[in-house]
Amino acid sequence: MGIGTAFEYELANTAADRDAVEMYFGKDYVPGGYAWIISQGGNTANIGVGIREVLFEKNMCARDYLEKFMYKHPIASEKLQDARILSVVSGVVPVGGTPEKTVSNNVMLAGDAAGQLIATNGGGIPTAMIGGKLAGETAGEYIAGKCELSIYEKRWREQMGLEIKTAVYIRKMMDNLMRSDRLMSKAIRTISPQYMKAIQCGKLPDPVKKTLTKLNFGLG
Ligand SMILES: Cc1cc2nc3c(=O)[nH]c(=O)nc-3n(C[C@H](O)[C@H](O)[C@H](O)COP(=O)(O)OP(=O)(O)OC[C@H]3O[C@@H](n4cnc5c(N)ncnc54)[C@H](O)[C@@H]3O)c2cc1C
């Protein structure tokens, strides 16, 4: 349950919006996740899906979902009708949270290996950079005899542990809603852009928690 799959094409010759990051939801195109179209300048763009295998239909894989989105989604297919695939990027996305321990003997885990990413959007580059920086600094201090290696655990959890944990909690609440386009549309319409931004940073403002709980219990 704690693993997502991301599959992305870098495309040339698209009509992607250069001023916006486009995110698309809907269980038929992106079960348990979302699709994106992100301009890379000029007429190039990245298009991808971040989805959950546990929610896939039978005989479908991540590439099938990406191609379905690219060629059949009413908006995406129009923007990408003349697109040419330049490259493919894919990988797993650990959206289940962090292991209990990320330091043991002489080993420190950082980035995806430590579950350091925001589970609500699968973004792990900024968090991996923070984890990697702290691990490197701790290693340097440890070699100089200035600290124990175990301090790394405390350091990274202080900086982003709560946000990572909260994002996993929200992701679990969203999982249920993502099975229904009606509930998902309602959640997106109800949550303001300001709160949506907070969610993407691993924060759960009280009104959002209330809305998600209500929708989860079929009260919305
Ligand atoms: C398709 C896709 C799109 C994504 N888009 C975004 C995005 O837009 N924004 C965002 O924030 N996050 C995104 N992510 C997530 C983000 O890429 C990861 O969370 C982040 O790269 C994690 O950094 P990392 O250093 O832990 O791991 P990685 O970036 O995976 O780096 C690990 C490195 O270790 C190397 N390696 C593996 N095994 C060995 C070995 N045995 N020996 C030596 N080297 C080894 C690998 O080749 C790799 O270079 C995306 C992920 C995917 C799959």
The ligand as an SDF file (V2000), in Angstrom:
LIG
                    3D

 53 58  0  0  0  0  0  0  0  0999 V2000
    8.8730    9.8350  -13.1370 C   0  0  0  0  0  0  0  0  0  0  0  0
    9.1490   10.5640  -11.8580 C   0  0  0  0  0  0  0  0  0  0  0  0
    8.9000   11.9290  -11.7820 C   0  0  0  0  0  0  0  0  0  0  0  0
    9.1440   12.6250  -10.6020 C   0  0  0  0  0  0  0  0  0  0  0  0
    8.8990   13.9720  -10.5800 N   0  0  0  0  0  0  0  0  0  0  0  0
    9.1970   14.6580   -9.4660 C   0  0  0  0  0  0  0  0  0  0  0  0
    9.0150   16.0770   -9.4310 C   0  0  0  0  0  0  0  0  0  0  0  0
    8.5740   16.7060  -10.4010 O   0  0  0  0  0  0  0  0  0  0  0  0
    9.3230   16.7410   -8.2770 N   0  0  0  0  0  0  0  0  0  0  0  0
    9.8230   16.1070   -7.1910 C   0  0  0  0  0  0  0  0  0  0  0  0
   10.0890   16.7590   -6.1640 O   0  0  0  0  0  0  0  0  0  0  0  0
    9.9880   14.7610   -7.1860 N   0  0  0  0  0  0  0  0  0  0  0  0
    9.7090   14.0170   -8.2950 C   0  0  0  0  0  0  0  0  0  0  0  0
    9.8930   12.6680   -8.3040 N   0  0  0  0  0  0  0  0  0  0  0  0
   10.4390   12.0080   -7.1160 C   0  0  0  0  0  0  0  0  0  0  0  0
   11.9450   12.2830   -7.0510 C   0  0  0  0  0  0  0  0  0  0  0  0
   12.5410   11.9540   -8.3020 O   0  0  0  0  0  0  0  0  0  0  0  0
   12.5980   11.4310   -5.9540 C   0  0  0  0  0  0  0  0  0  0  0  0
   11.8510   11.5300   -4.7590 O   0  0  0  0  0  0  0  0  0  0  0  0
   14.0300   11.9160   -5.7250 C   0  0  0  0  0  0  0  0  0  0  0  0
   14.7600   11.8560   -6.9330 O   0  0  0  0  0  0  0  0  0  0  0  0
   14.7040   11.0630   -4.6640 C   0  0  0  0  0  0  0  0  0  0  0  0
   16.0680   11.3620   -4.6200 O   0  0  0  0  0  0  0  0  0  0  0  0
   17.0760   10.2580   -4.1500 P   0  0  0  0  0  0  0  0  0  0  0  0
   18.4150   10.9160   -4.2020 O   0  0  0  0  0  0  0  0  0  0  0  0
   16.6380    9.6570   -2.8670 O   0  0  0  0  0  0  0  0  0  0  0  0
   16.9800    9.0760   -5.2030 O   0  0  0  0  0  0  0  0  0  0  0  0
   17.3200    9.0830   -6.7480 P   0  0  0  0  0  0  0  0  0  0  0  0
   17.1330   10.4280   -7.3630 O   0  0  0  0  0  0  0  0  0  0  0  0
   16.5770    7.9110   -7.3020 O   0  0  0  0  0  0  0  0  0  0  0  0
   18.8750    8.8000   -6.7800 O   0  0  0  0  0  0  0  0  0  0  0  0
   19.4000    7.5390   -6.4360 C   0  0  0  0  0  0  0  0  0  0  0  0
   20.6500    7.3400   -7.2660 C   0  0  0  0  0  0  0  0  0  0  0  0
   21.3300    6.1650   -6.8110 O   0  0  0  0  0  0  0  0  0  0  0  0
   21.7610    5.4380   -7.9290 C   0  0  0  0  0  0  0  0  0  0  0  0
   21.9130    4.0300   -7.5100 N   0  0  0  0  0  0  0  0  0  0  0  0
   20.9390    3.1300   -7.2480 C   0  0  0  0  0  0  0  0  0  0  0  0
   21.4770    1.9530   -6.8750 N   0  0  0  0  0  0  0  0  0  0  0  0
   22.8000    2.1350   -6.8800 C   0  0  0  0  0  0  0  0  0  0  0  0
   23.8990    1.2910   -6.5760 C   0  0  0  0  0  0  0  0  0  0  0  0
   23.7290    0.0290   -6.1660 N   0  0  0  0  0  0  0  0  0  0  0  0
   25.1400    1.7900   -6.6930 N   0  0  0  0  0  0  0  0  0  0  0  0
   25.3510    3.0760   -7.0890 C   0  0  0  0  0  0  0  0  0  0  0  0
   24.3490    3.9190   -7.3820 N   0  0  0  0  0  0  0  0  0  0  0  0
   23.0880    3.4610   -7.2710 C   0  0  0  0  0  0  0  0  0  0  0  0
   20.6500    5.6450   -8.9570 C   0  0  0  0  0  0  0  0  0  0  0  0
   21.1080    5.3690  -10.2690 O   0  0  0  0  0  0  0  0  0  0  0  0
   20.3260    7.1050   -8.7460 C   0  0  0  0  0  0  0  0  0  0  0  0
   21.1600    7.9520   -9.5290 O   0  0  0  0  0  0  0  0  0  0  0  0
    9.6480   11.9360   -9.4650 C   0  0  0  0  0  0  0  0  0  0  0  0
    9.8930   10.5550   -9.5390 C   0  0  0  0  0  0  0  0  0  0  0  0
    9.6500    9.8730  -10.7160 C   0  0  0  0  0  0  0  0  0  0  0  0
    9.9270    8.3970  -10.7710 C   0  0  0  0  0  0  0  0  0  0  0  0
  1  2  1  0
  2  3  1  0
  2 52  2  0
  3  4  2  0
  4  5  1  0
  4 50  1  0
  5  6  2  0
  6  7  1  0
  6 13  1  0
  7  8  2  0
  7  9  1  0
  9 10  1  0
 10 11  2  0
 10 12  1  0
 12 13  2  0
 13 14  1  0
 14 15  1  0
 14 50  1  0
 15 16  1  0
 16 17  1  0
 16 18  1  0
 18 19  1  0
 18 20  1  0
 20 21  1  0
 20 22  1  0
 22 23  1  0
 23 24  1  0
 24 25  2  0
 24 26  1  0
 24 27  1  0
 27 28  1  0
 28 29  2  0
 28 30  1  0
 28 31  1  0
 31 32  1  0
 32 33  1  0
 33 34  1  0
 33 48  1  0
 34 35  1  0
 35 36  1  0
 35 46  1  0
 36 37  1  0
 36 45  1  0
 37 38  2  0
 38 39  1  0
 39 40  1  0
 39 45  2  0
 40 41  1  0
 40 42  2  0
 42 43  1  0
 43 44  2  0
 44 45  1  0
 46 47  1  0
 46 48  1  0
 48 49  1  0
 50 51  2  0
 51 52  1  0
 52 53  1  0
M  END
$$$$
